[in-house]
Amino acid sequence: MARTTGSHSDITGPRIRETALRLFAAEGYAAVSMRKIAAEVGVQAGALYNYTPDKQSLLFDLMRGHMDDLLAARADAGQGGTPTQRLQEFTRFHITYHEDRPHEIFIAYMELRNLTPENFEVIEALRGRYEDELSGILQDGVASGEFTLIDPRIATRAIISMLNGVTTWYRRGGRLSLAEVEAIYWDMVRKAVGA
Amino acid sequence: MARTTGSHSDITGPRIRETALRLFAAEGYAAVSMRKIAAEVGVQAGALYNYTPDKQSLLFDLMRGHMDDLLAARADAGQGGTPTQRLQEFTRFHITYHEDRPHEIFIAYMELRNLTPENFEVIEALRGRYEDELSGILQDGVASGEFTLIDPRIATRAIISMLNGVTTWYRRGGRLSLAEVEAIYWDMVRKAVGA
C-alpha cells in the first residue's frame, strides 16, 4: 500500500485502518463508502486517497495486516516440546490472540467474498501458512503415536473452527476468565485428538 | 409477514426469498436494496412490497424461516437411545442439514448485527432452543457417566462451532464423501466429550 510520509499520515493511517475495520465489521464492506470512512475519520475523501488507492486496497491491507500480525506473533510464541505440549501452546495462543480482535476475525472470514481473485489468493496463502502450523503439530503427534486422528487436515479445520467460535460469545468480565476458557477448550481439543 | 394470496404470489414468494438469500449472502444485507432484489426477481419494486413490508422483515423472515425449518427437521429426527447415540445422531444431523445450506448458515451468523433488537431476540431464542437440545444431551451424558466435560454449556458452543465450519470448506465431489466427513467429525466429537 502506498503511504505518504511524515507525521500527518503517521497519525491518520492508523485512524483510517481502525475506522475502516470498525465500519466494515458493523455494516459490511459493500455498504461502506470511502466517503463515509473519511467522514468518520474527520478528513476529506481526498486525504483518504493519499493513504490508499481504493476501498479494495484498504480491505486487502486490513486482512493482510491481520494475517501478518498473527503469523509474526505466532513465530514469537514458544513452539518447543512434544506434539501434545505444542498443541496446548497453539490452543492457548489462538484463543488469547483472537480474544480482543473480534472485528478482525469476523472480517477475515466474512469479507473473503469481497476480495479480488488475486487478493483472495494472497490471503488464502497466508491463512494456509497458519493452518499448516497446526497441521504439522497434528501430523507429528500422529507419527509419534501421541495422537489418534482419522484425518489431520480435517482435524486442523475442525479445531480452528472450534477455537474461532470463542470470539462469538466470550466477553471479559463474564462468568469465565480467559484462563478458564482456555482450560475448557484445551480439555476438549486434547481429548478430540486422542491425547 | 403479510402475504397476498393466490397463485401469482405463491410463485413469487419463494423466488423473492431465494433471490434475497442469495444476494444478502453475496453482498451483505446493507448493500442490497429492495429495488435490486425486485430487479433480480424480474418484478416491479411495488410487487415486492406486496410480499413484504420492508427489507428488515425480509431478512427476519429468512432467518426465522431457517431456524423454524431446522427445529422442525430436528424434531423429526430420531432422538432415542443413550446420550452417546443421541450425540452421534445430533452430529450427523447437524452436518447433513447444513451441508447444502451454506447461504443460510452464513446469514444466520453474519446478519445478526442487522436485525432490530426485537427481531434479534426472537432469532436468539430459536437458536437457544436448538442449542438446548445439544446441551441436554451433553448434560445427560455427564449425569450418566458416559461423558466427561468441564462445562457442558461451553462444550455445546464448541461443538456447534466445529460442526458449522464444515460448510466453509466442504464441497460435494471433492476428496471426501459426506459420510466420511461425518465419520471424521463424529470421531472427534465423541472423543472431545470423553465418550
Interface residues (C-beta under 8 A of the other chain):
Chain A: A26 E27 G28 Y29 A30 A31 Y109 M110 R113 T148 L149 I150 D151 I154 A155 R157 A158 I159 I160 S161 M162 N164 G165 T168 W169 L176 V181 A183 I184 Y185 D187 M188 V189 K191 A192 V193 G194
Chain B: A26 E27 G28 Y29 A30 A31 Y109 M110 R113 T148 L149 I150 D151 I154 A155 R157 A158 I159 I160 S161 M162 N164 G165 T168 W169 L176 V181 A183 I184 Y185 D187 M188 V189 K191 A192 V193 G194
